[in-house]
Amino acid sequence: MVCSRCNSTNIVKVKGGSFFSSKICDHIWIEDITHKRCKDCDLISIDFKEAVRVSEKIQQIHDQLILKLPIGGFISPQQAAEILGISVSTLKRTKGIIKVRRGMMFLYDKISVAKYKDTGDGYYFILNRTVKDRVKIEF
């Protein structure tokens, strides 16, 4: 195998942890991933199965962080749609707003809705809100 960055053949298979970027919590450390690393330029390469597993782990961390937010910080779909000036059905198809499922319906994060209205992207680092509570995430 040849490195796509430096064309080196000095590539090793490694099992360990690595940081991955996230839209709502900066960087996430994921343990026990198998990847290939170029010894010359430190480029990391992950196969498809590991990438799917990493993606699922990141989504699991996102879900846990969102559930740690206070329920008072969420609004109904009708309120969110009214703020954005769109219909509820359009809101449900909109990506880029932090939401959580409570029972049979989704609730939308107030800050995320306001940020989406201003910038078109409602994602923000929710760790800044939960770090005060010293949230511990376990798997």
C-alpha positions, -999 to 999 in steps of 0.1 A, spaced: 0 0 0 12 35 -8 5 67 12 -18 91 -7 0 121 7 38 113 5 38 82 -17 57 63 9 53 25 13 63 27 50 27 21 63 18 2 95 -15 -12 109 -22 3 143 -49 -3 169 -55 27 192 -74 59 197 -76 90 177 -93 124 177 -122 131 154 -138 165 147 -174 171 155 -199 199 148 -212 202 184 -183 192 207 -150 202 189 -129 171 190 -139 136 202 -114 109 213 -125 75 201 -107 44 215 -99 11 199 -100 19 163 -79 -1 137 -63 22 112 -32 25 89 -6 51 96 22 63 74 54 64 94 68 92 72 40 118 73 16 104 100 -14 103 77 -41 81 91 -63 59 69 -94 41 81 -113 15 63 -151 17 57 -162 -6 85 -142 13 111 -154 47 97 -190 35 102 -182 24 137 -165 58 145 -195 76 130 -219 56 152 -198 64 183 -197 101 175 -235 101 171 -238 82 204 -217 109 222 -238 137 205 -270 121 217 -257 118 253 -246 154 253 -279 167 239 -299 147 265 -278 164 293 -290 198 282 -317 213 304 -353 206 291 -361 243 295 -337 251 267 -359 233 241 -390 245 223 -418 228 204 -417 223 166 -445 249 163 -425 275 182 -393 268 162 -412 270 129 -428 303 139 -393 317 148 -379 306 115 -409 317 95 -414 282 79 -440 255 83 -436 226 107 -433 201 78 -404 221 63 -388 223 98 -388 185 101 -368 182 68 -344 210 78 -309 198 87 -285 219 109 -307 224 140 -300 205 172 -331 185 183 -339 158 207 -367 132 206 -390 133 237 -417 107 235 -435 109 201 -422 144 191 -389 163 186 -380 193 206 -357 219 192 -329 237 210 -336 274 214 -300 286 208 -297 263 178 -329 277 162 -318 313 168 -283 305 154 -299 288 123 -321 318 117 -291 341 117 -264 320 100 -281 291 83 -262 267 106 -276 259 140 -247 237 152 -226 251 181 -204 236 207 -228 223 233 -200 213 256 -197 250 265 -232 247 281 -227 213 298 -192 218 311 -205 237 341 -223 206 351 -192 185 347 -210 160 325 -193 126 325 -199 105 294 -195 67 297 -198 39 271 
